[in-house]
């Protein structure tokens, strides 16, 4: 199974500004999103991300299977293609695999990404780096996961200043966290 974190960030490392502000994201071009989205079988997102997306207007993931993950509380699901999950992430991926979903987009947010990294469940990371400094907001990678060595796959720079970075996450990439005495 291929689990890809496909995400945008500001140069100073925020995936959203204060109050989940996304107005800074470039909308002037596709930047490869359509091709990536066509290849995705299913999406996994955290409760907070789901709540932000549902407030943005029309559901942008029609036709795709979406799983909303939350350990804290159940989520009110608004589409027939969306399900709620609250147990093991490994079990979730096994269930998706059994249903034939092999290319999964890990949408976010930060806490869910940290959980996937902690369990070595991310196979690819593609980051669209926007040339903007937000100063504060929702961090791309909240701390608390082991050091992870990535394999560079490529980069693409656009006239707008946006740069897409692509990495694979080899199975042996996790380096155990050690504490010094």
N, C-alpha and C positions, 0 to 999 in steps of 0.2 A: 504494500500500500504506500502511496505517495502522499504525504501531508506537507503542504506548502504554506508557509506564512507569507502571504502576499500583502504588503502593507505600505503605507506612505508615512513619511516622517519629515518634520522640519529639520533644518541643519543642526539645531540644538537638541534634537532628540525627542520631540513631542509628536504624538499621533493625533492629538486634538489640543486645541487651546483651552483656556478657562471656559467653564460651563459647556464643555464638549463642542466648542466652536470648530467647525470644519470649513468655514468660509475661505480659508487660505489655500485650500487644495486647488491645484490647477485643473481647470475644466476646458482649457483651450484646445486640447488634443486627447486622443485615446491612450497614448503611451503604452500600447500593447495590451491594454486591459481586455478588450473584446476577444482577442485570441486566447488569452489566459482563461477567461471565463468560459469560453466554448469547450475547453478541455476539462473543466471541473465537473465531477459527478455530484459532489455534495459539499456543503459548507458547514463549518462548526464555528459558533460564536458564543461569547459570554452573554449573560443576562443584561449587563449594562450596555454593551454594544447593540444588542437586539432592541433595547428600549430606545436608544438614540436613533437607530435606523427606522423604527416604526413611526417616529415623530417627524421624519423627513418628507413624508408624502407617500406617493405610490410605492408599494413593495418592490424593491429593485431586483429581487431574486426569484421572480416567477419562473416556474419550470424547473427549479433546482430543489433538491432535498436539503433542508436546513435543520440543523440540530442546535438548540439553545441549551447551553450548559450552565447550571447554577447549583451550587451545594447549599446555598443559604435559603433560598425560597423558590417556590414554584412560579412559573411564568405563565401569563395568559397568552396563549398562542393564537395568532390571528389568521393564519393561512393553513390550508389542508396539507401543504407540503412541508410543514414545520412541526418538529417534535421537541419535547422537553427531555433532558437527560440530567440525572443528578448523582450517578454512581461513578464507578471507575472509568477513567479515560481509555485505558487499554481495552476494557470490555466494550466501550462505545465503538472503538475502531474495529474490533472483531465483529460486532453486529453490522457495521457498515460494510465490511468486507464480505460478510455472508450474504448481504443484500445486493452485492455486485458493485458497490461504490468503491472505486480504487484510487481515484484522484480527488483528494479532499483539500479544500481551501480553509485554512485556519485564519479566520477573519480578525479575531481579536476578542476582547481587549487584553490589556497587559497582564492581569492576574491569570487569565486562562493560558496565555502564551507562556508565562512562567511555569505553570503546571505542566504543560506539554514539554517544555525544555527539561524540567526536573525528571520527567519520566522517559526522556530520550525518544519522544514520539514525533519530532519534527524532522523531515527528510530534506526539505529545501527552504531557503529564505530568499525572498525577493523584496527588496526595499526600494521604494521610489523616494529619493532624497530631494526634497523641495528646497530651493535656495531662499529660505526665509528663516529668521530667528523669531521665535514666539516669546521667549523669555520665561514662560511658565505654561503649565498645562498637564496633560496626561502623558507620562513618559512611555517611550517605545518599549523599553525593557526595564520594568521595575526589578530591583535586585532580588536576590534570594535563590538563584539557580546556579548550578555548577559551571565552572569555566568550560566553554564548548569551543573546540577548534573547528573552524569552517574551511571548506575547500572552495576557493574562488572559481566561479564558472564564467563570469564575464561582467561587463559594464557597458551601458549605452548612455551617451550624453545627448541631450536635446538642445536645440537653440534657445529654448525658454530658460535653460539653466538647470532643469530637472535632470538628475542622473539616476539610472536604475542599476542597482547592484544585485548580482545573483550569486548565491552560494549553495552548495550542497552541504549536508550535515552527515558525515560518515558515521556509521554505527559506533565506531571506536572513538568518536570525537570527544566524548565527555571525559573530562579530567576530574578525578575525585577532589572534592573540596577538603583541604586540610587546614587544621587550626594550629597556630604556633603557640608554644607555651610561654 
